[in-house]
Amino acid sequence: MLSHKKTVRLLGLVLAFLLVAGAQAQDLTQEFAKGRIFLANGLNLEGKNLRLTMESATLEIMGQDQTFLFEDVIQIMAKKGKAKRFGRISAGSFMGLILLAALTNPEDAADDQDGTDDGTQSEEGGLGGLLVVGGISYGAGYLLGHISDDWRVVYLKRG
């Protein structure tokens, strides 16, 4: 079993990983998973893969990219698409913790060295159990990302 000090260090490493994985570099083009564009002529469009540049917005609508100049746009709302990313981070972090715990557990290594391991899997888990736990962890992260990913205004014409 991990000592309290090792557990705190391990949780600190996981937290640092999550912070680094969540940070994204700014670019000249901003990209979002979903977008809504409200045009000056009253037309409202919704699609995916919204890309904003300095002078236009491109939105994929029914498989076709459509570009709109900001002079024709009143407002643009977007969703980042956090669900899949949160799911991957959650499952990866959880599986990493399990792997680290298994590698740092001296009891399993002692069993292997003295020959008492008969090649059967223990009742505690195995690959199937690991996959189920990883899937549940992915689902929890996906749900959290979906809940926290609200529509937000990324462009609003003033005046």
N, C-alpha and C positions, 0 to 999 in steps of 0.2 A: 504494500500500500504506500502511496505517496505521503511524505511528511507534509506538515502544514506549510513549511517554508517553500518546498518544491511546488506545492499546489498553487501558492500565491504567485510564484515566478511563472508558472505555466499559464495561469489566467492572465497575467500581465502580458505575456507574449501573444496570447490569443487576442487580447484587446488591442495591442499594437498592430497586429496583422489586420484586424477589422478596420482600424482607422486608416491604415495605408491603402487597403483595398477600396475603401469608400471614397478616397480622395481622387479627383479627376482633374487633369490639366485643362486649363482654358485654351481654346483654339479660336481662330478667326471664324470658324463655322461652328455653330451650336447645333447639336443633334438631340432629338427627342424621339421616344418610341411612338407617341401618338400626338396628333395636333388637331386643333379646331381653328379655322380661319374665318373671320367675319369681314366681309367685303363692304365697301362703301355703297355698292348698288343693292344691298340688302341680302345678298346670297351668303349663306353659312355653309361651310364645307368641313367635313371631318375625315381624317385619314390617318395613315401611319407613316413612320419615317420622316418626320418633320425636320427640315434642315434650314437654319437661318444664316444668311450672310449679312453683309453690311447694307445691301440694298434690296434684297428679295427673300422670299420664303418659298421653299419647295416642299410639297406634300404629295405623298403617294396615295392616289384615290383610285380604287378598283384596278390596281396593278399598273397604273400610269402615273408618272411624275408630272405634276403641274406646278408651274412657277408663277408667283404673284409678286409684283413690285409693291413696295411699302406704300407708294402713293395711292394705291387702290385698296389698301387694307386699313380697317379701323382697329381691329384687335386680333391678337393671336393668343390662344391658350394651349398649354402643352402638358403632357405627362412624361416623366422621365423613363418609365418602364422599369421600376425597381424590383418587381416581383421575382423575375428569374435570377437577377444578380443576388438578391438577398437569399434566395433559396440555395444557390451554389455556395455562397459564403457560409451559410448556416451548416449545410451538410459537410462541406470541406473542413470547417473548423471542428465540428463534432467528431468527424472521423479522424482528424489529426489528433485530437485529445485522446481518443480511444487507442490509437496507434502508439502515442507517447506513453500512455499508461501501461500498455502491454509491454513495451520495450523496457520500461524502467521498473517493472515488477520482478523482483529477485526470486519470488517463490516459483514462478514458472520455469525460470532458468535452472533452479536447483532440481526440479523434477526431471528435466531433460538430462542433466548431468549424471544423476545417480541411477538412471535407467528405469525409473518407475513409470515413465510415459509409455503406455501400450499402443499409441498410435490412434486411439479413439478420441473423438472430440468431447470436451467437457460439456456438462449440462448448462453451463453459463452462457453459451452462445455458439459461435461458429460463423461461417461466412454468410449463411442465410439470415441469421439474427442481425449481423452487422449491416447487411443490405436493407433489412426492414427498418432498423434504427436510423440508417442514413436517409432512407426515403421519408420517414416521419420528420426528421430534422429538416430535409429539403422542403417538405410541405409546410412546416411551421414558418420557415423563413420566407417562402413564397407568399403565404398568407399575410405575414407582417409587411412585406414589401408592397403587396397589393392594397392593403388597408392604408398605408402611409403615403401612397402615390396619388395625390389629389391633383385636379386640374389647377393650374396656376397661370396667371397672365404673364407672358414673356414679351409681349409688345402691345403698346397702347398708343394710338395716335393722339397727340395733344392738339387741342384747338380746332 
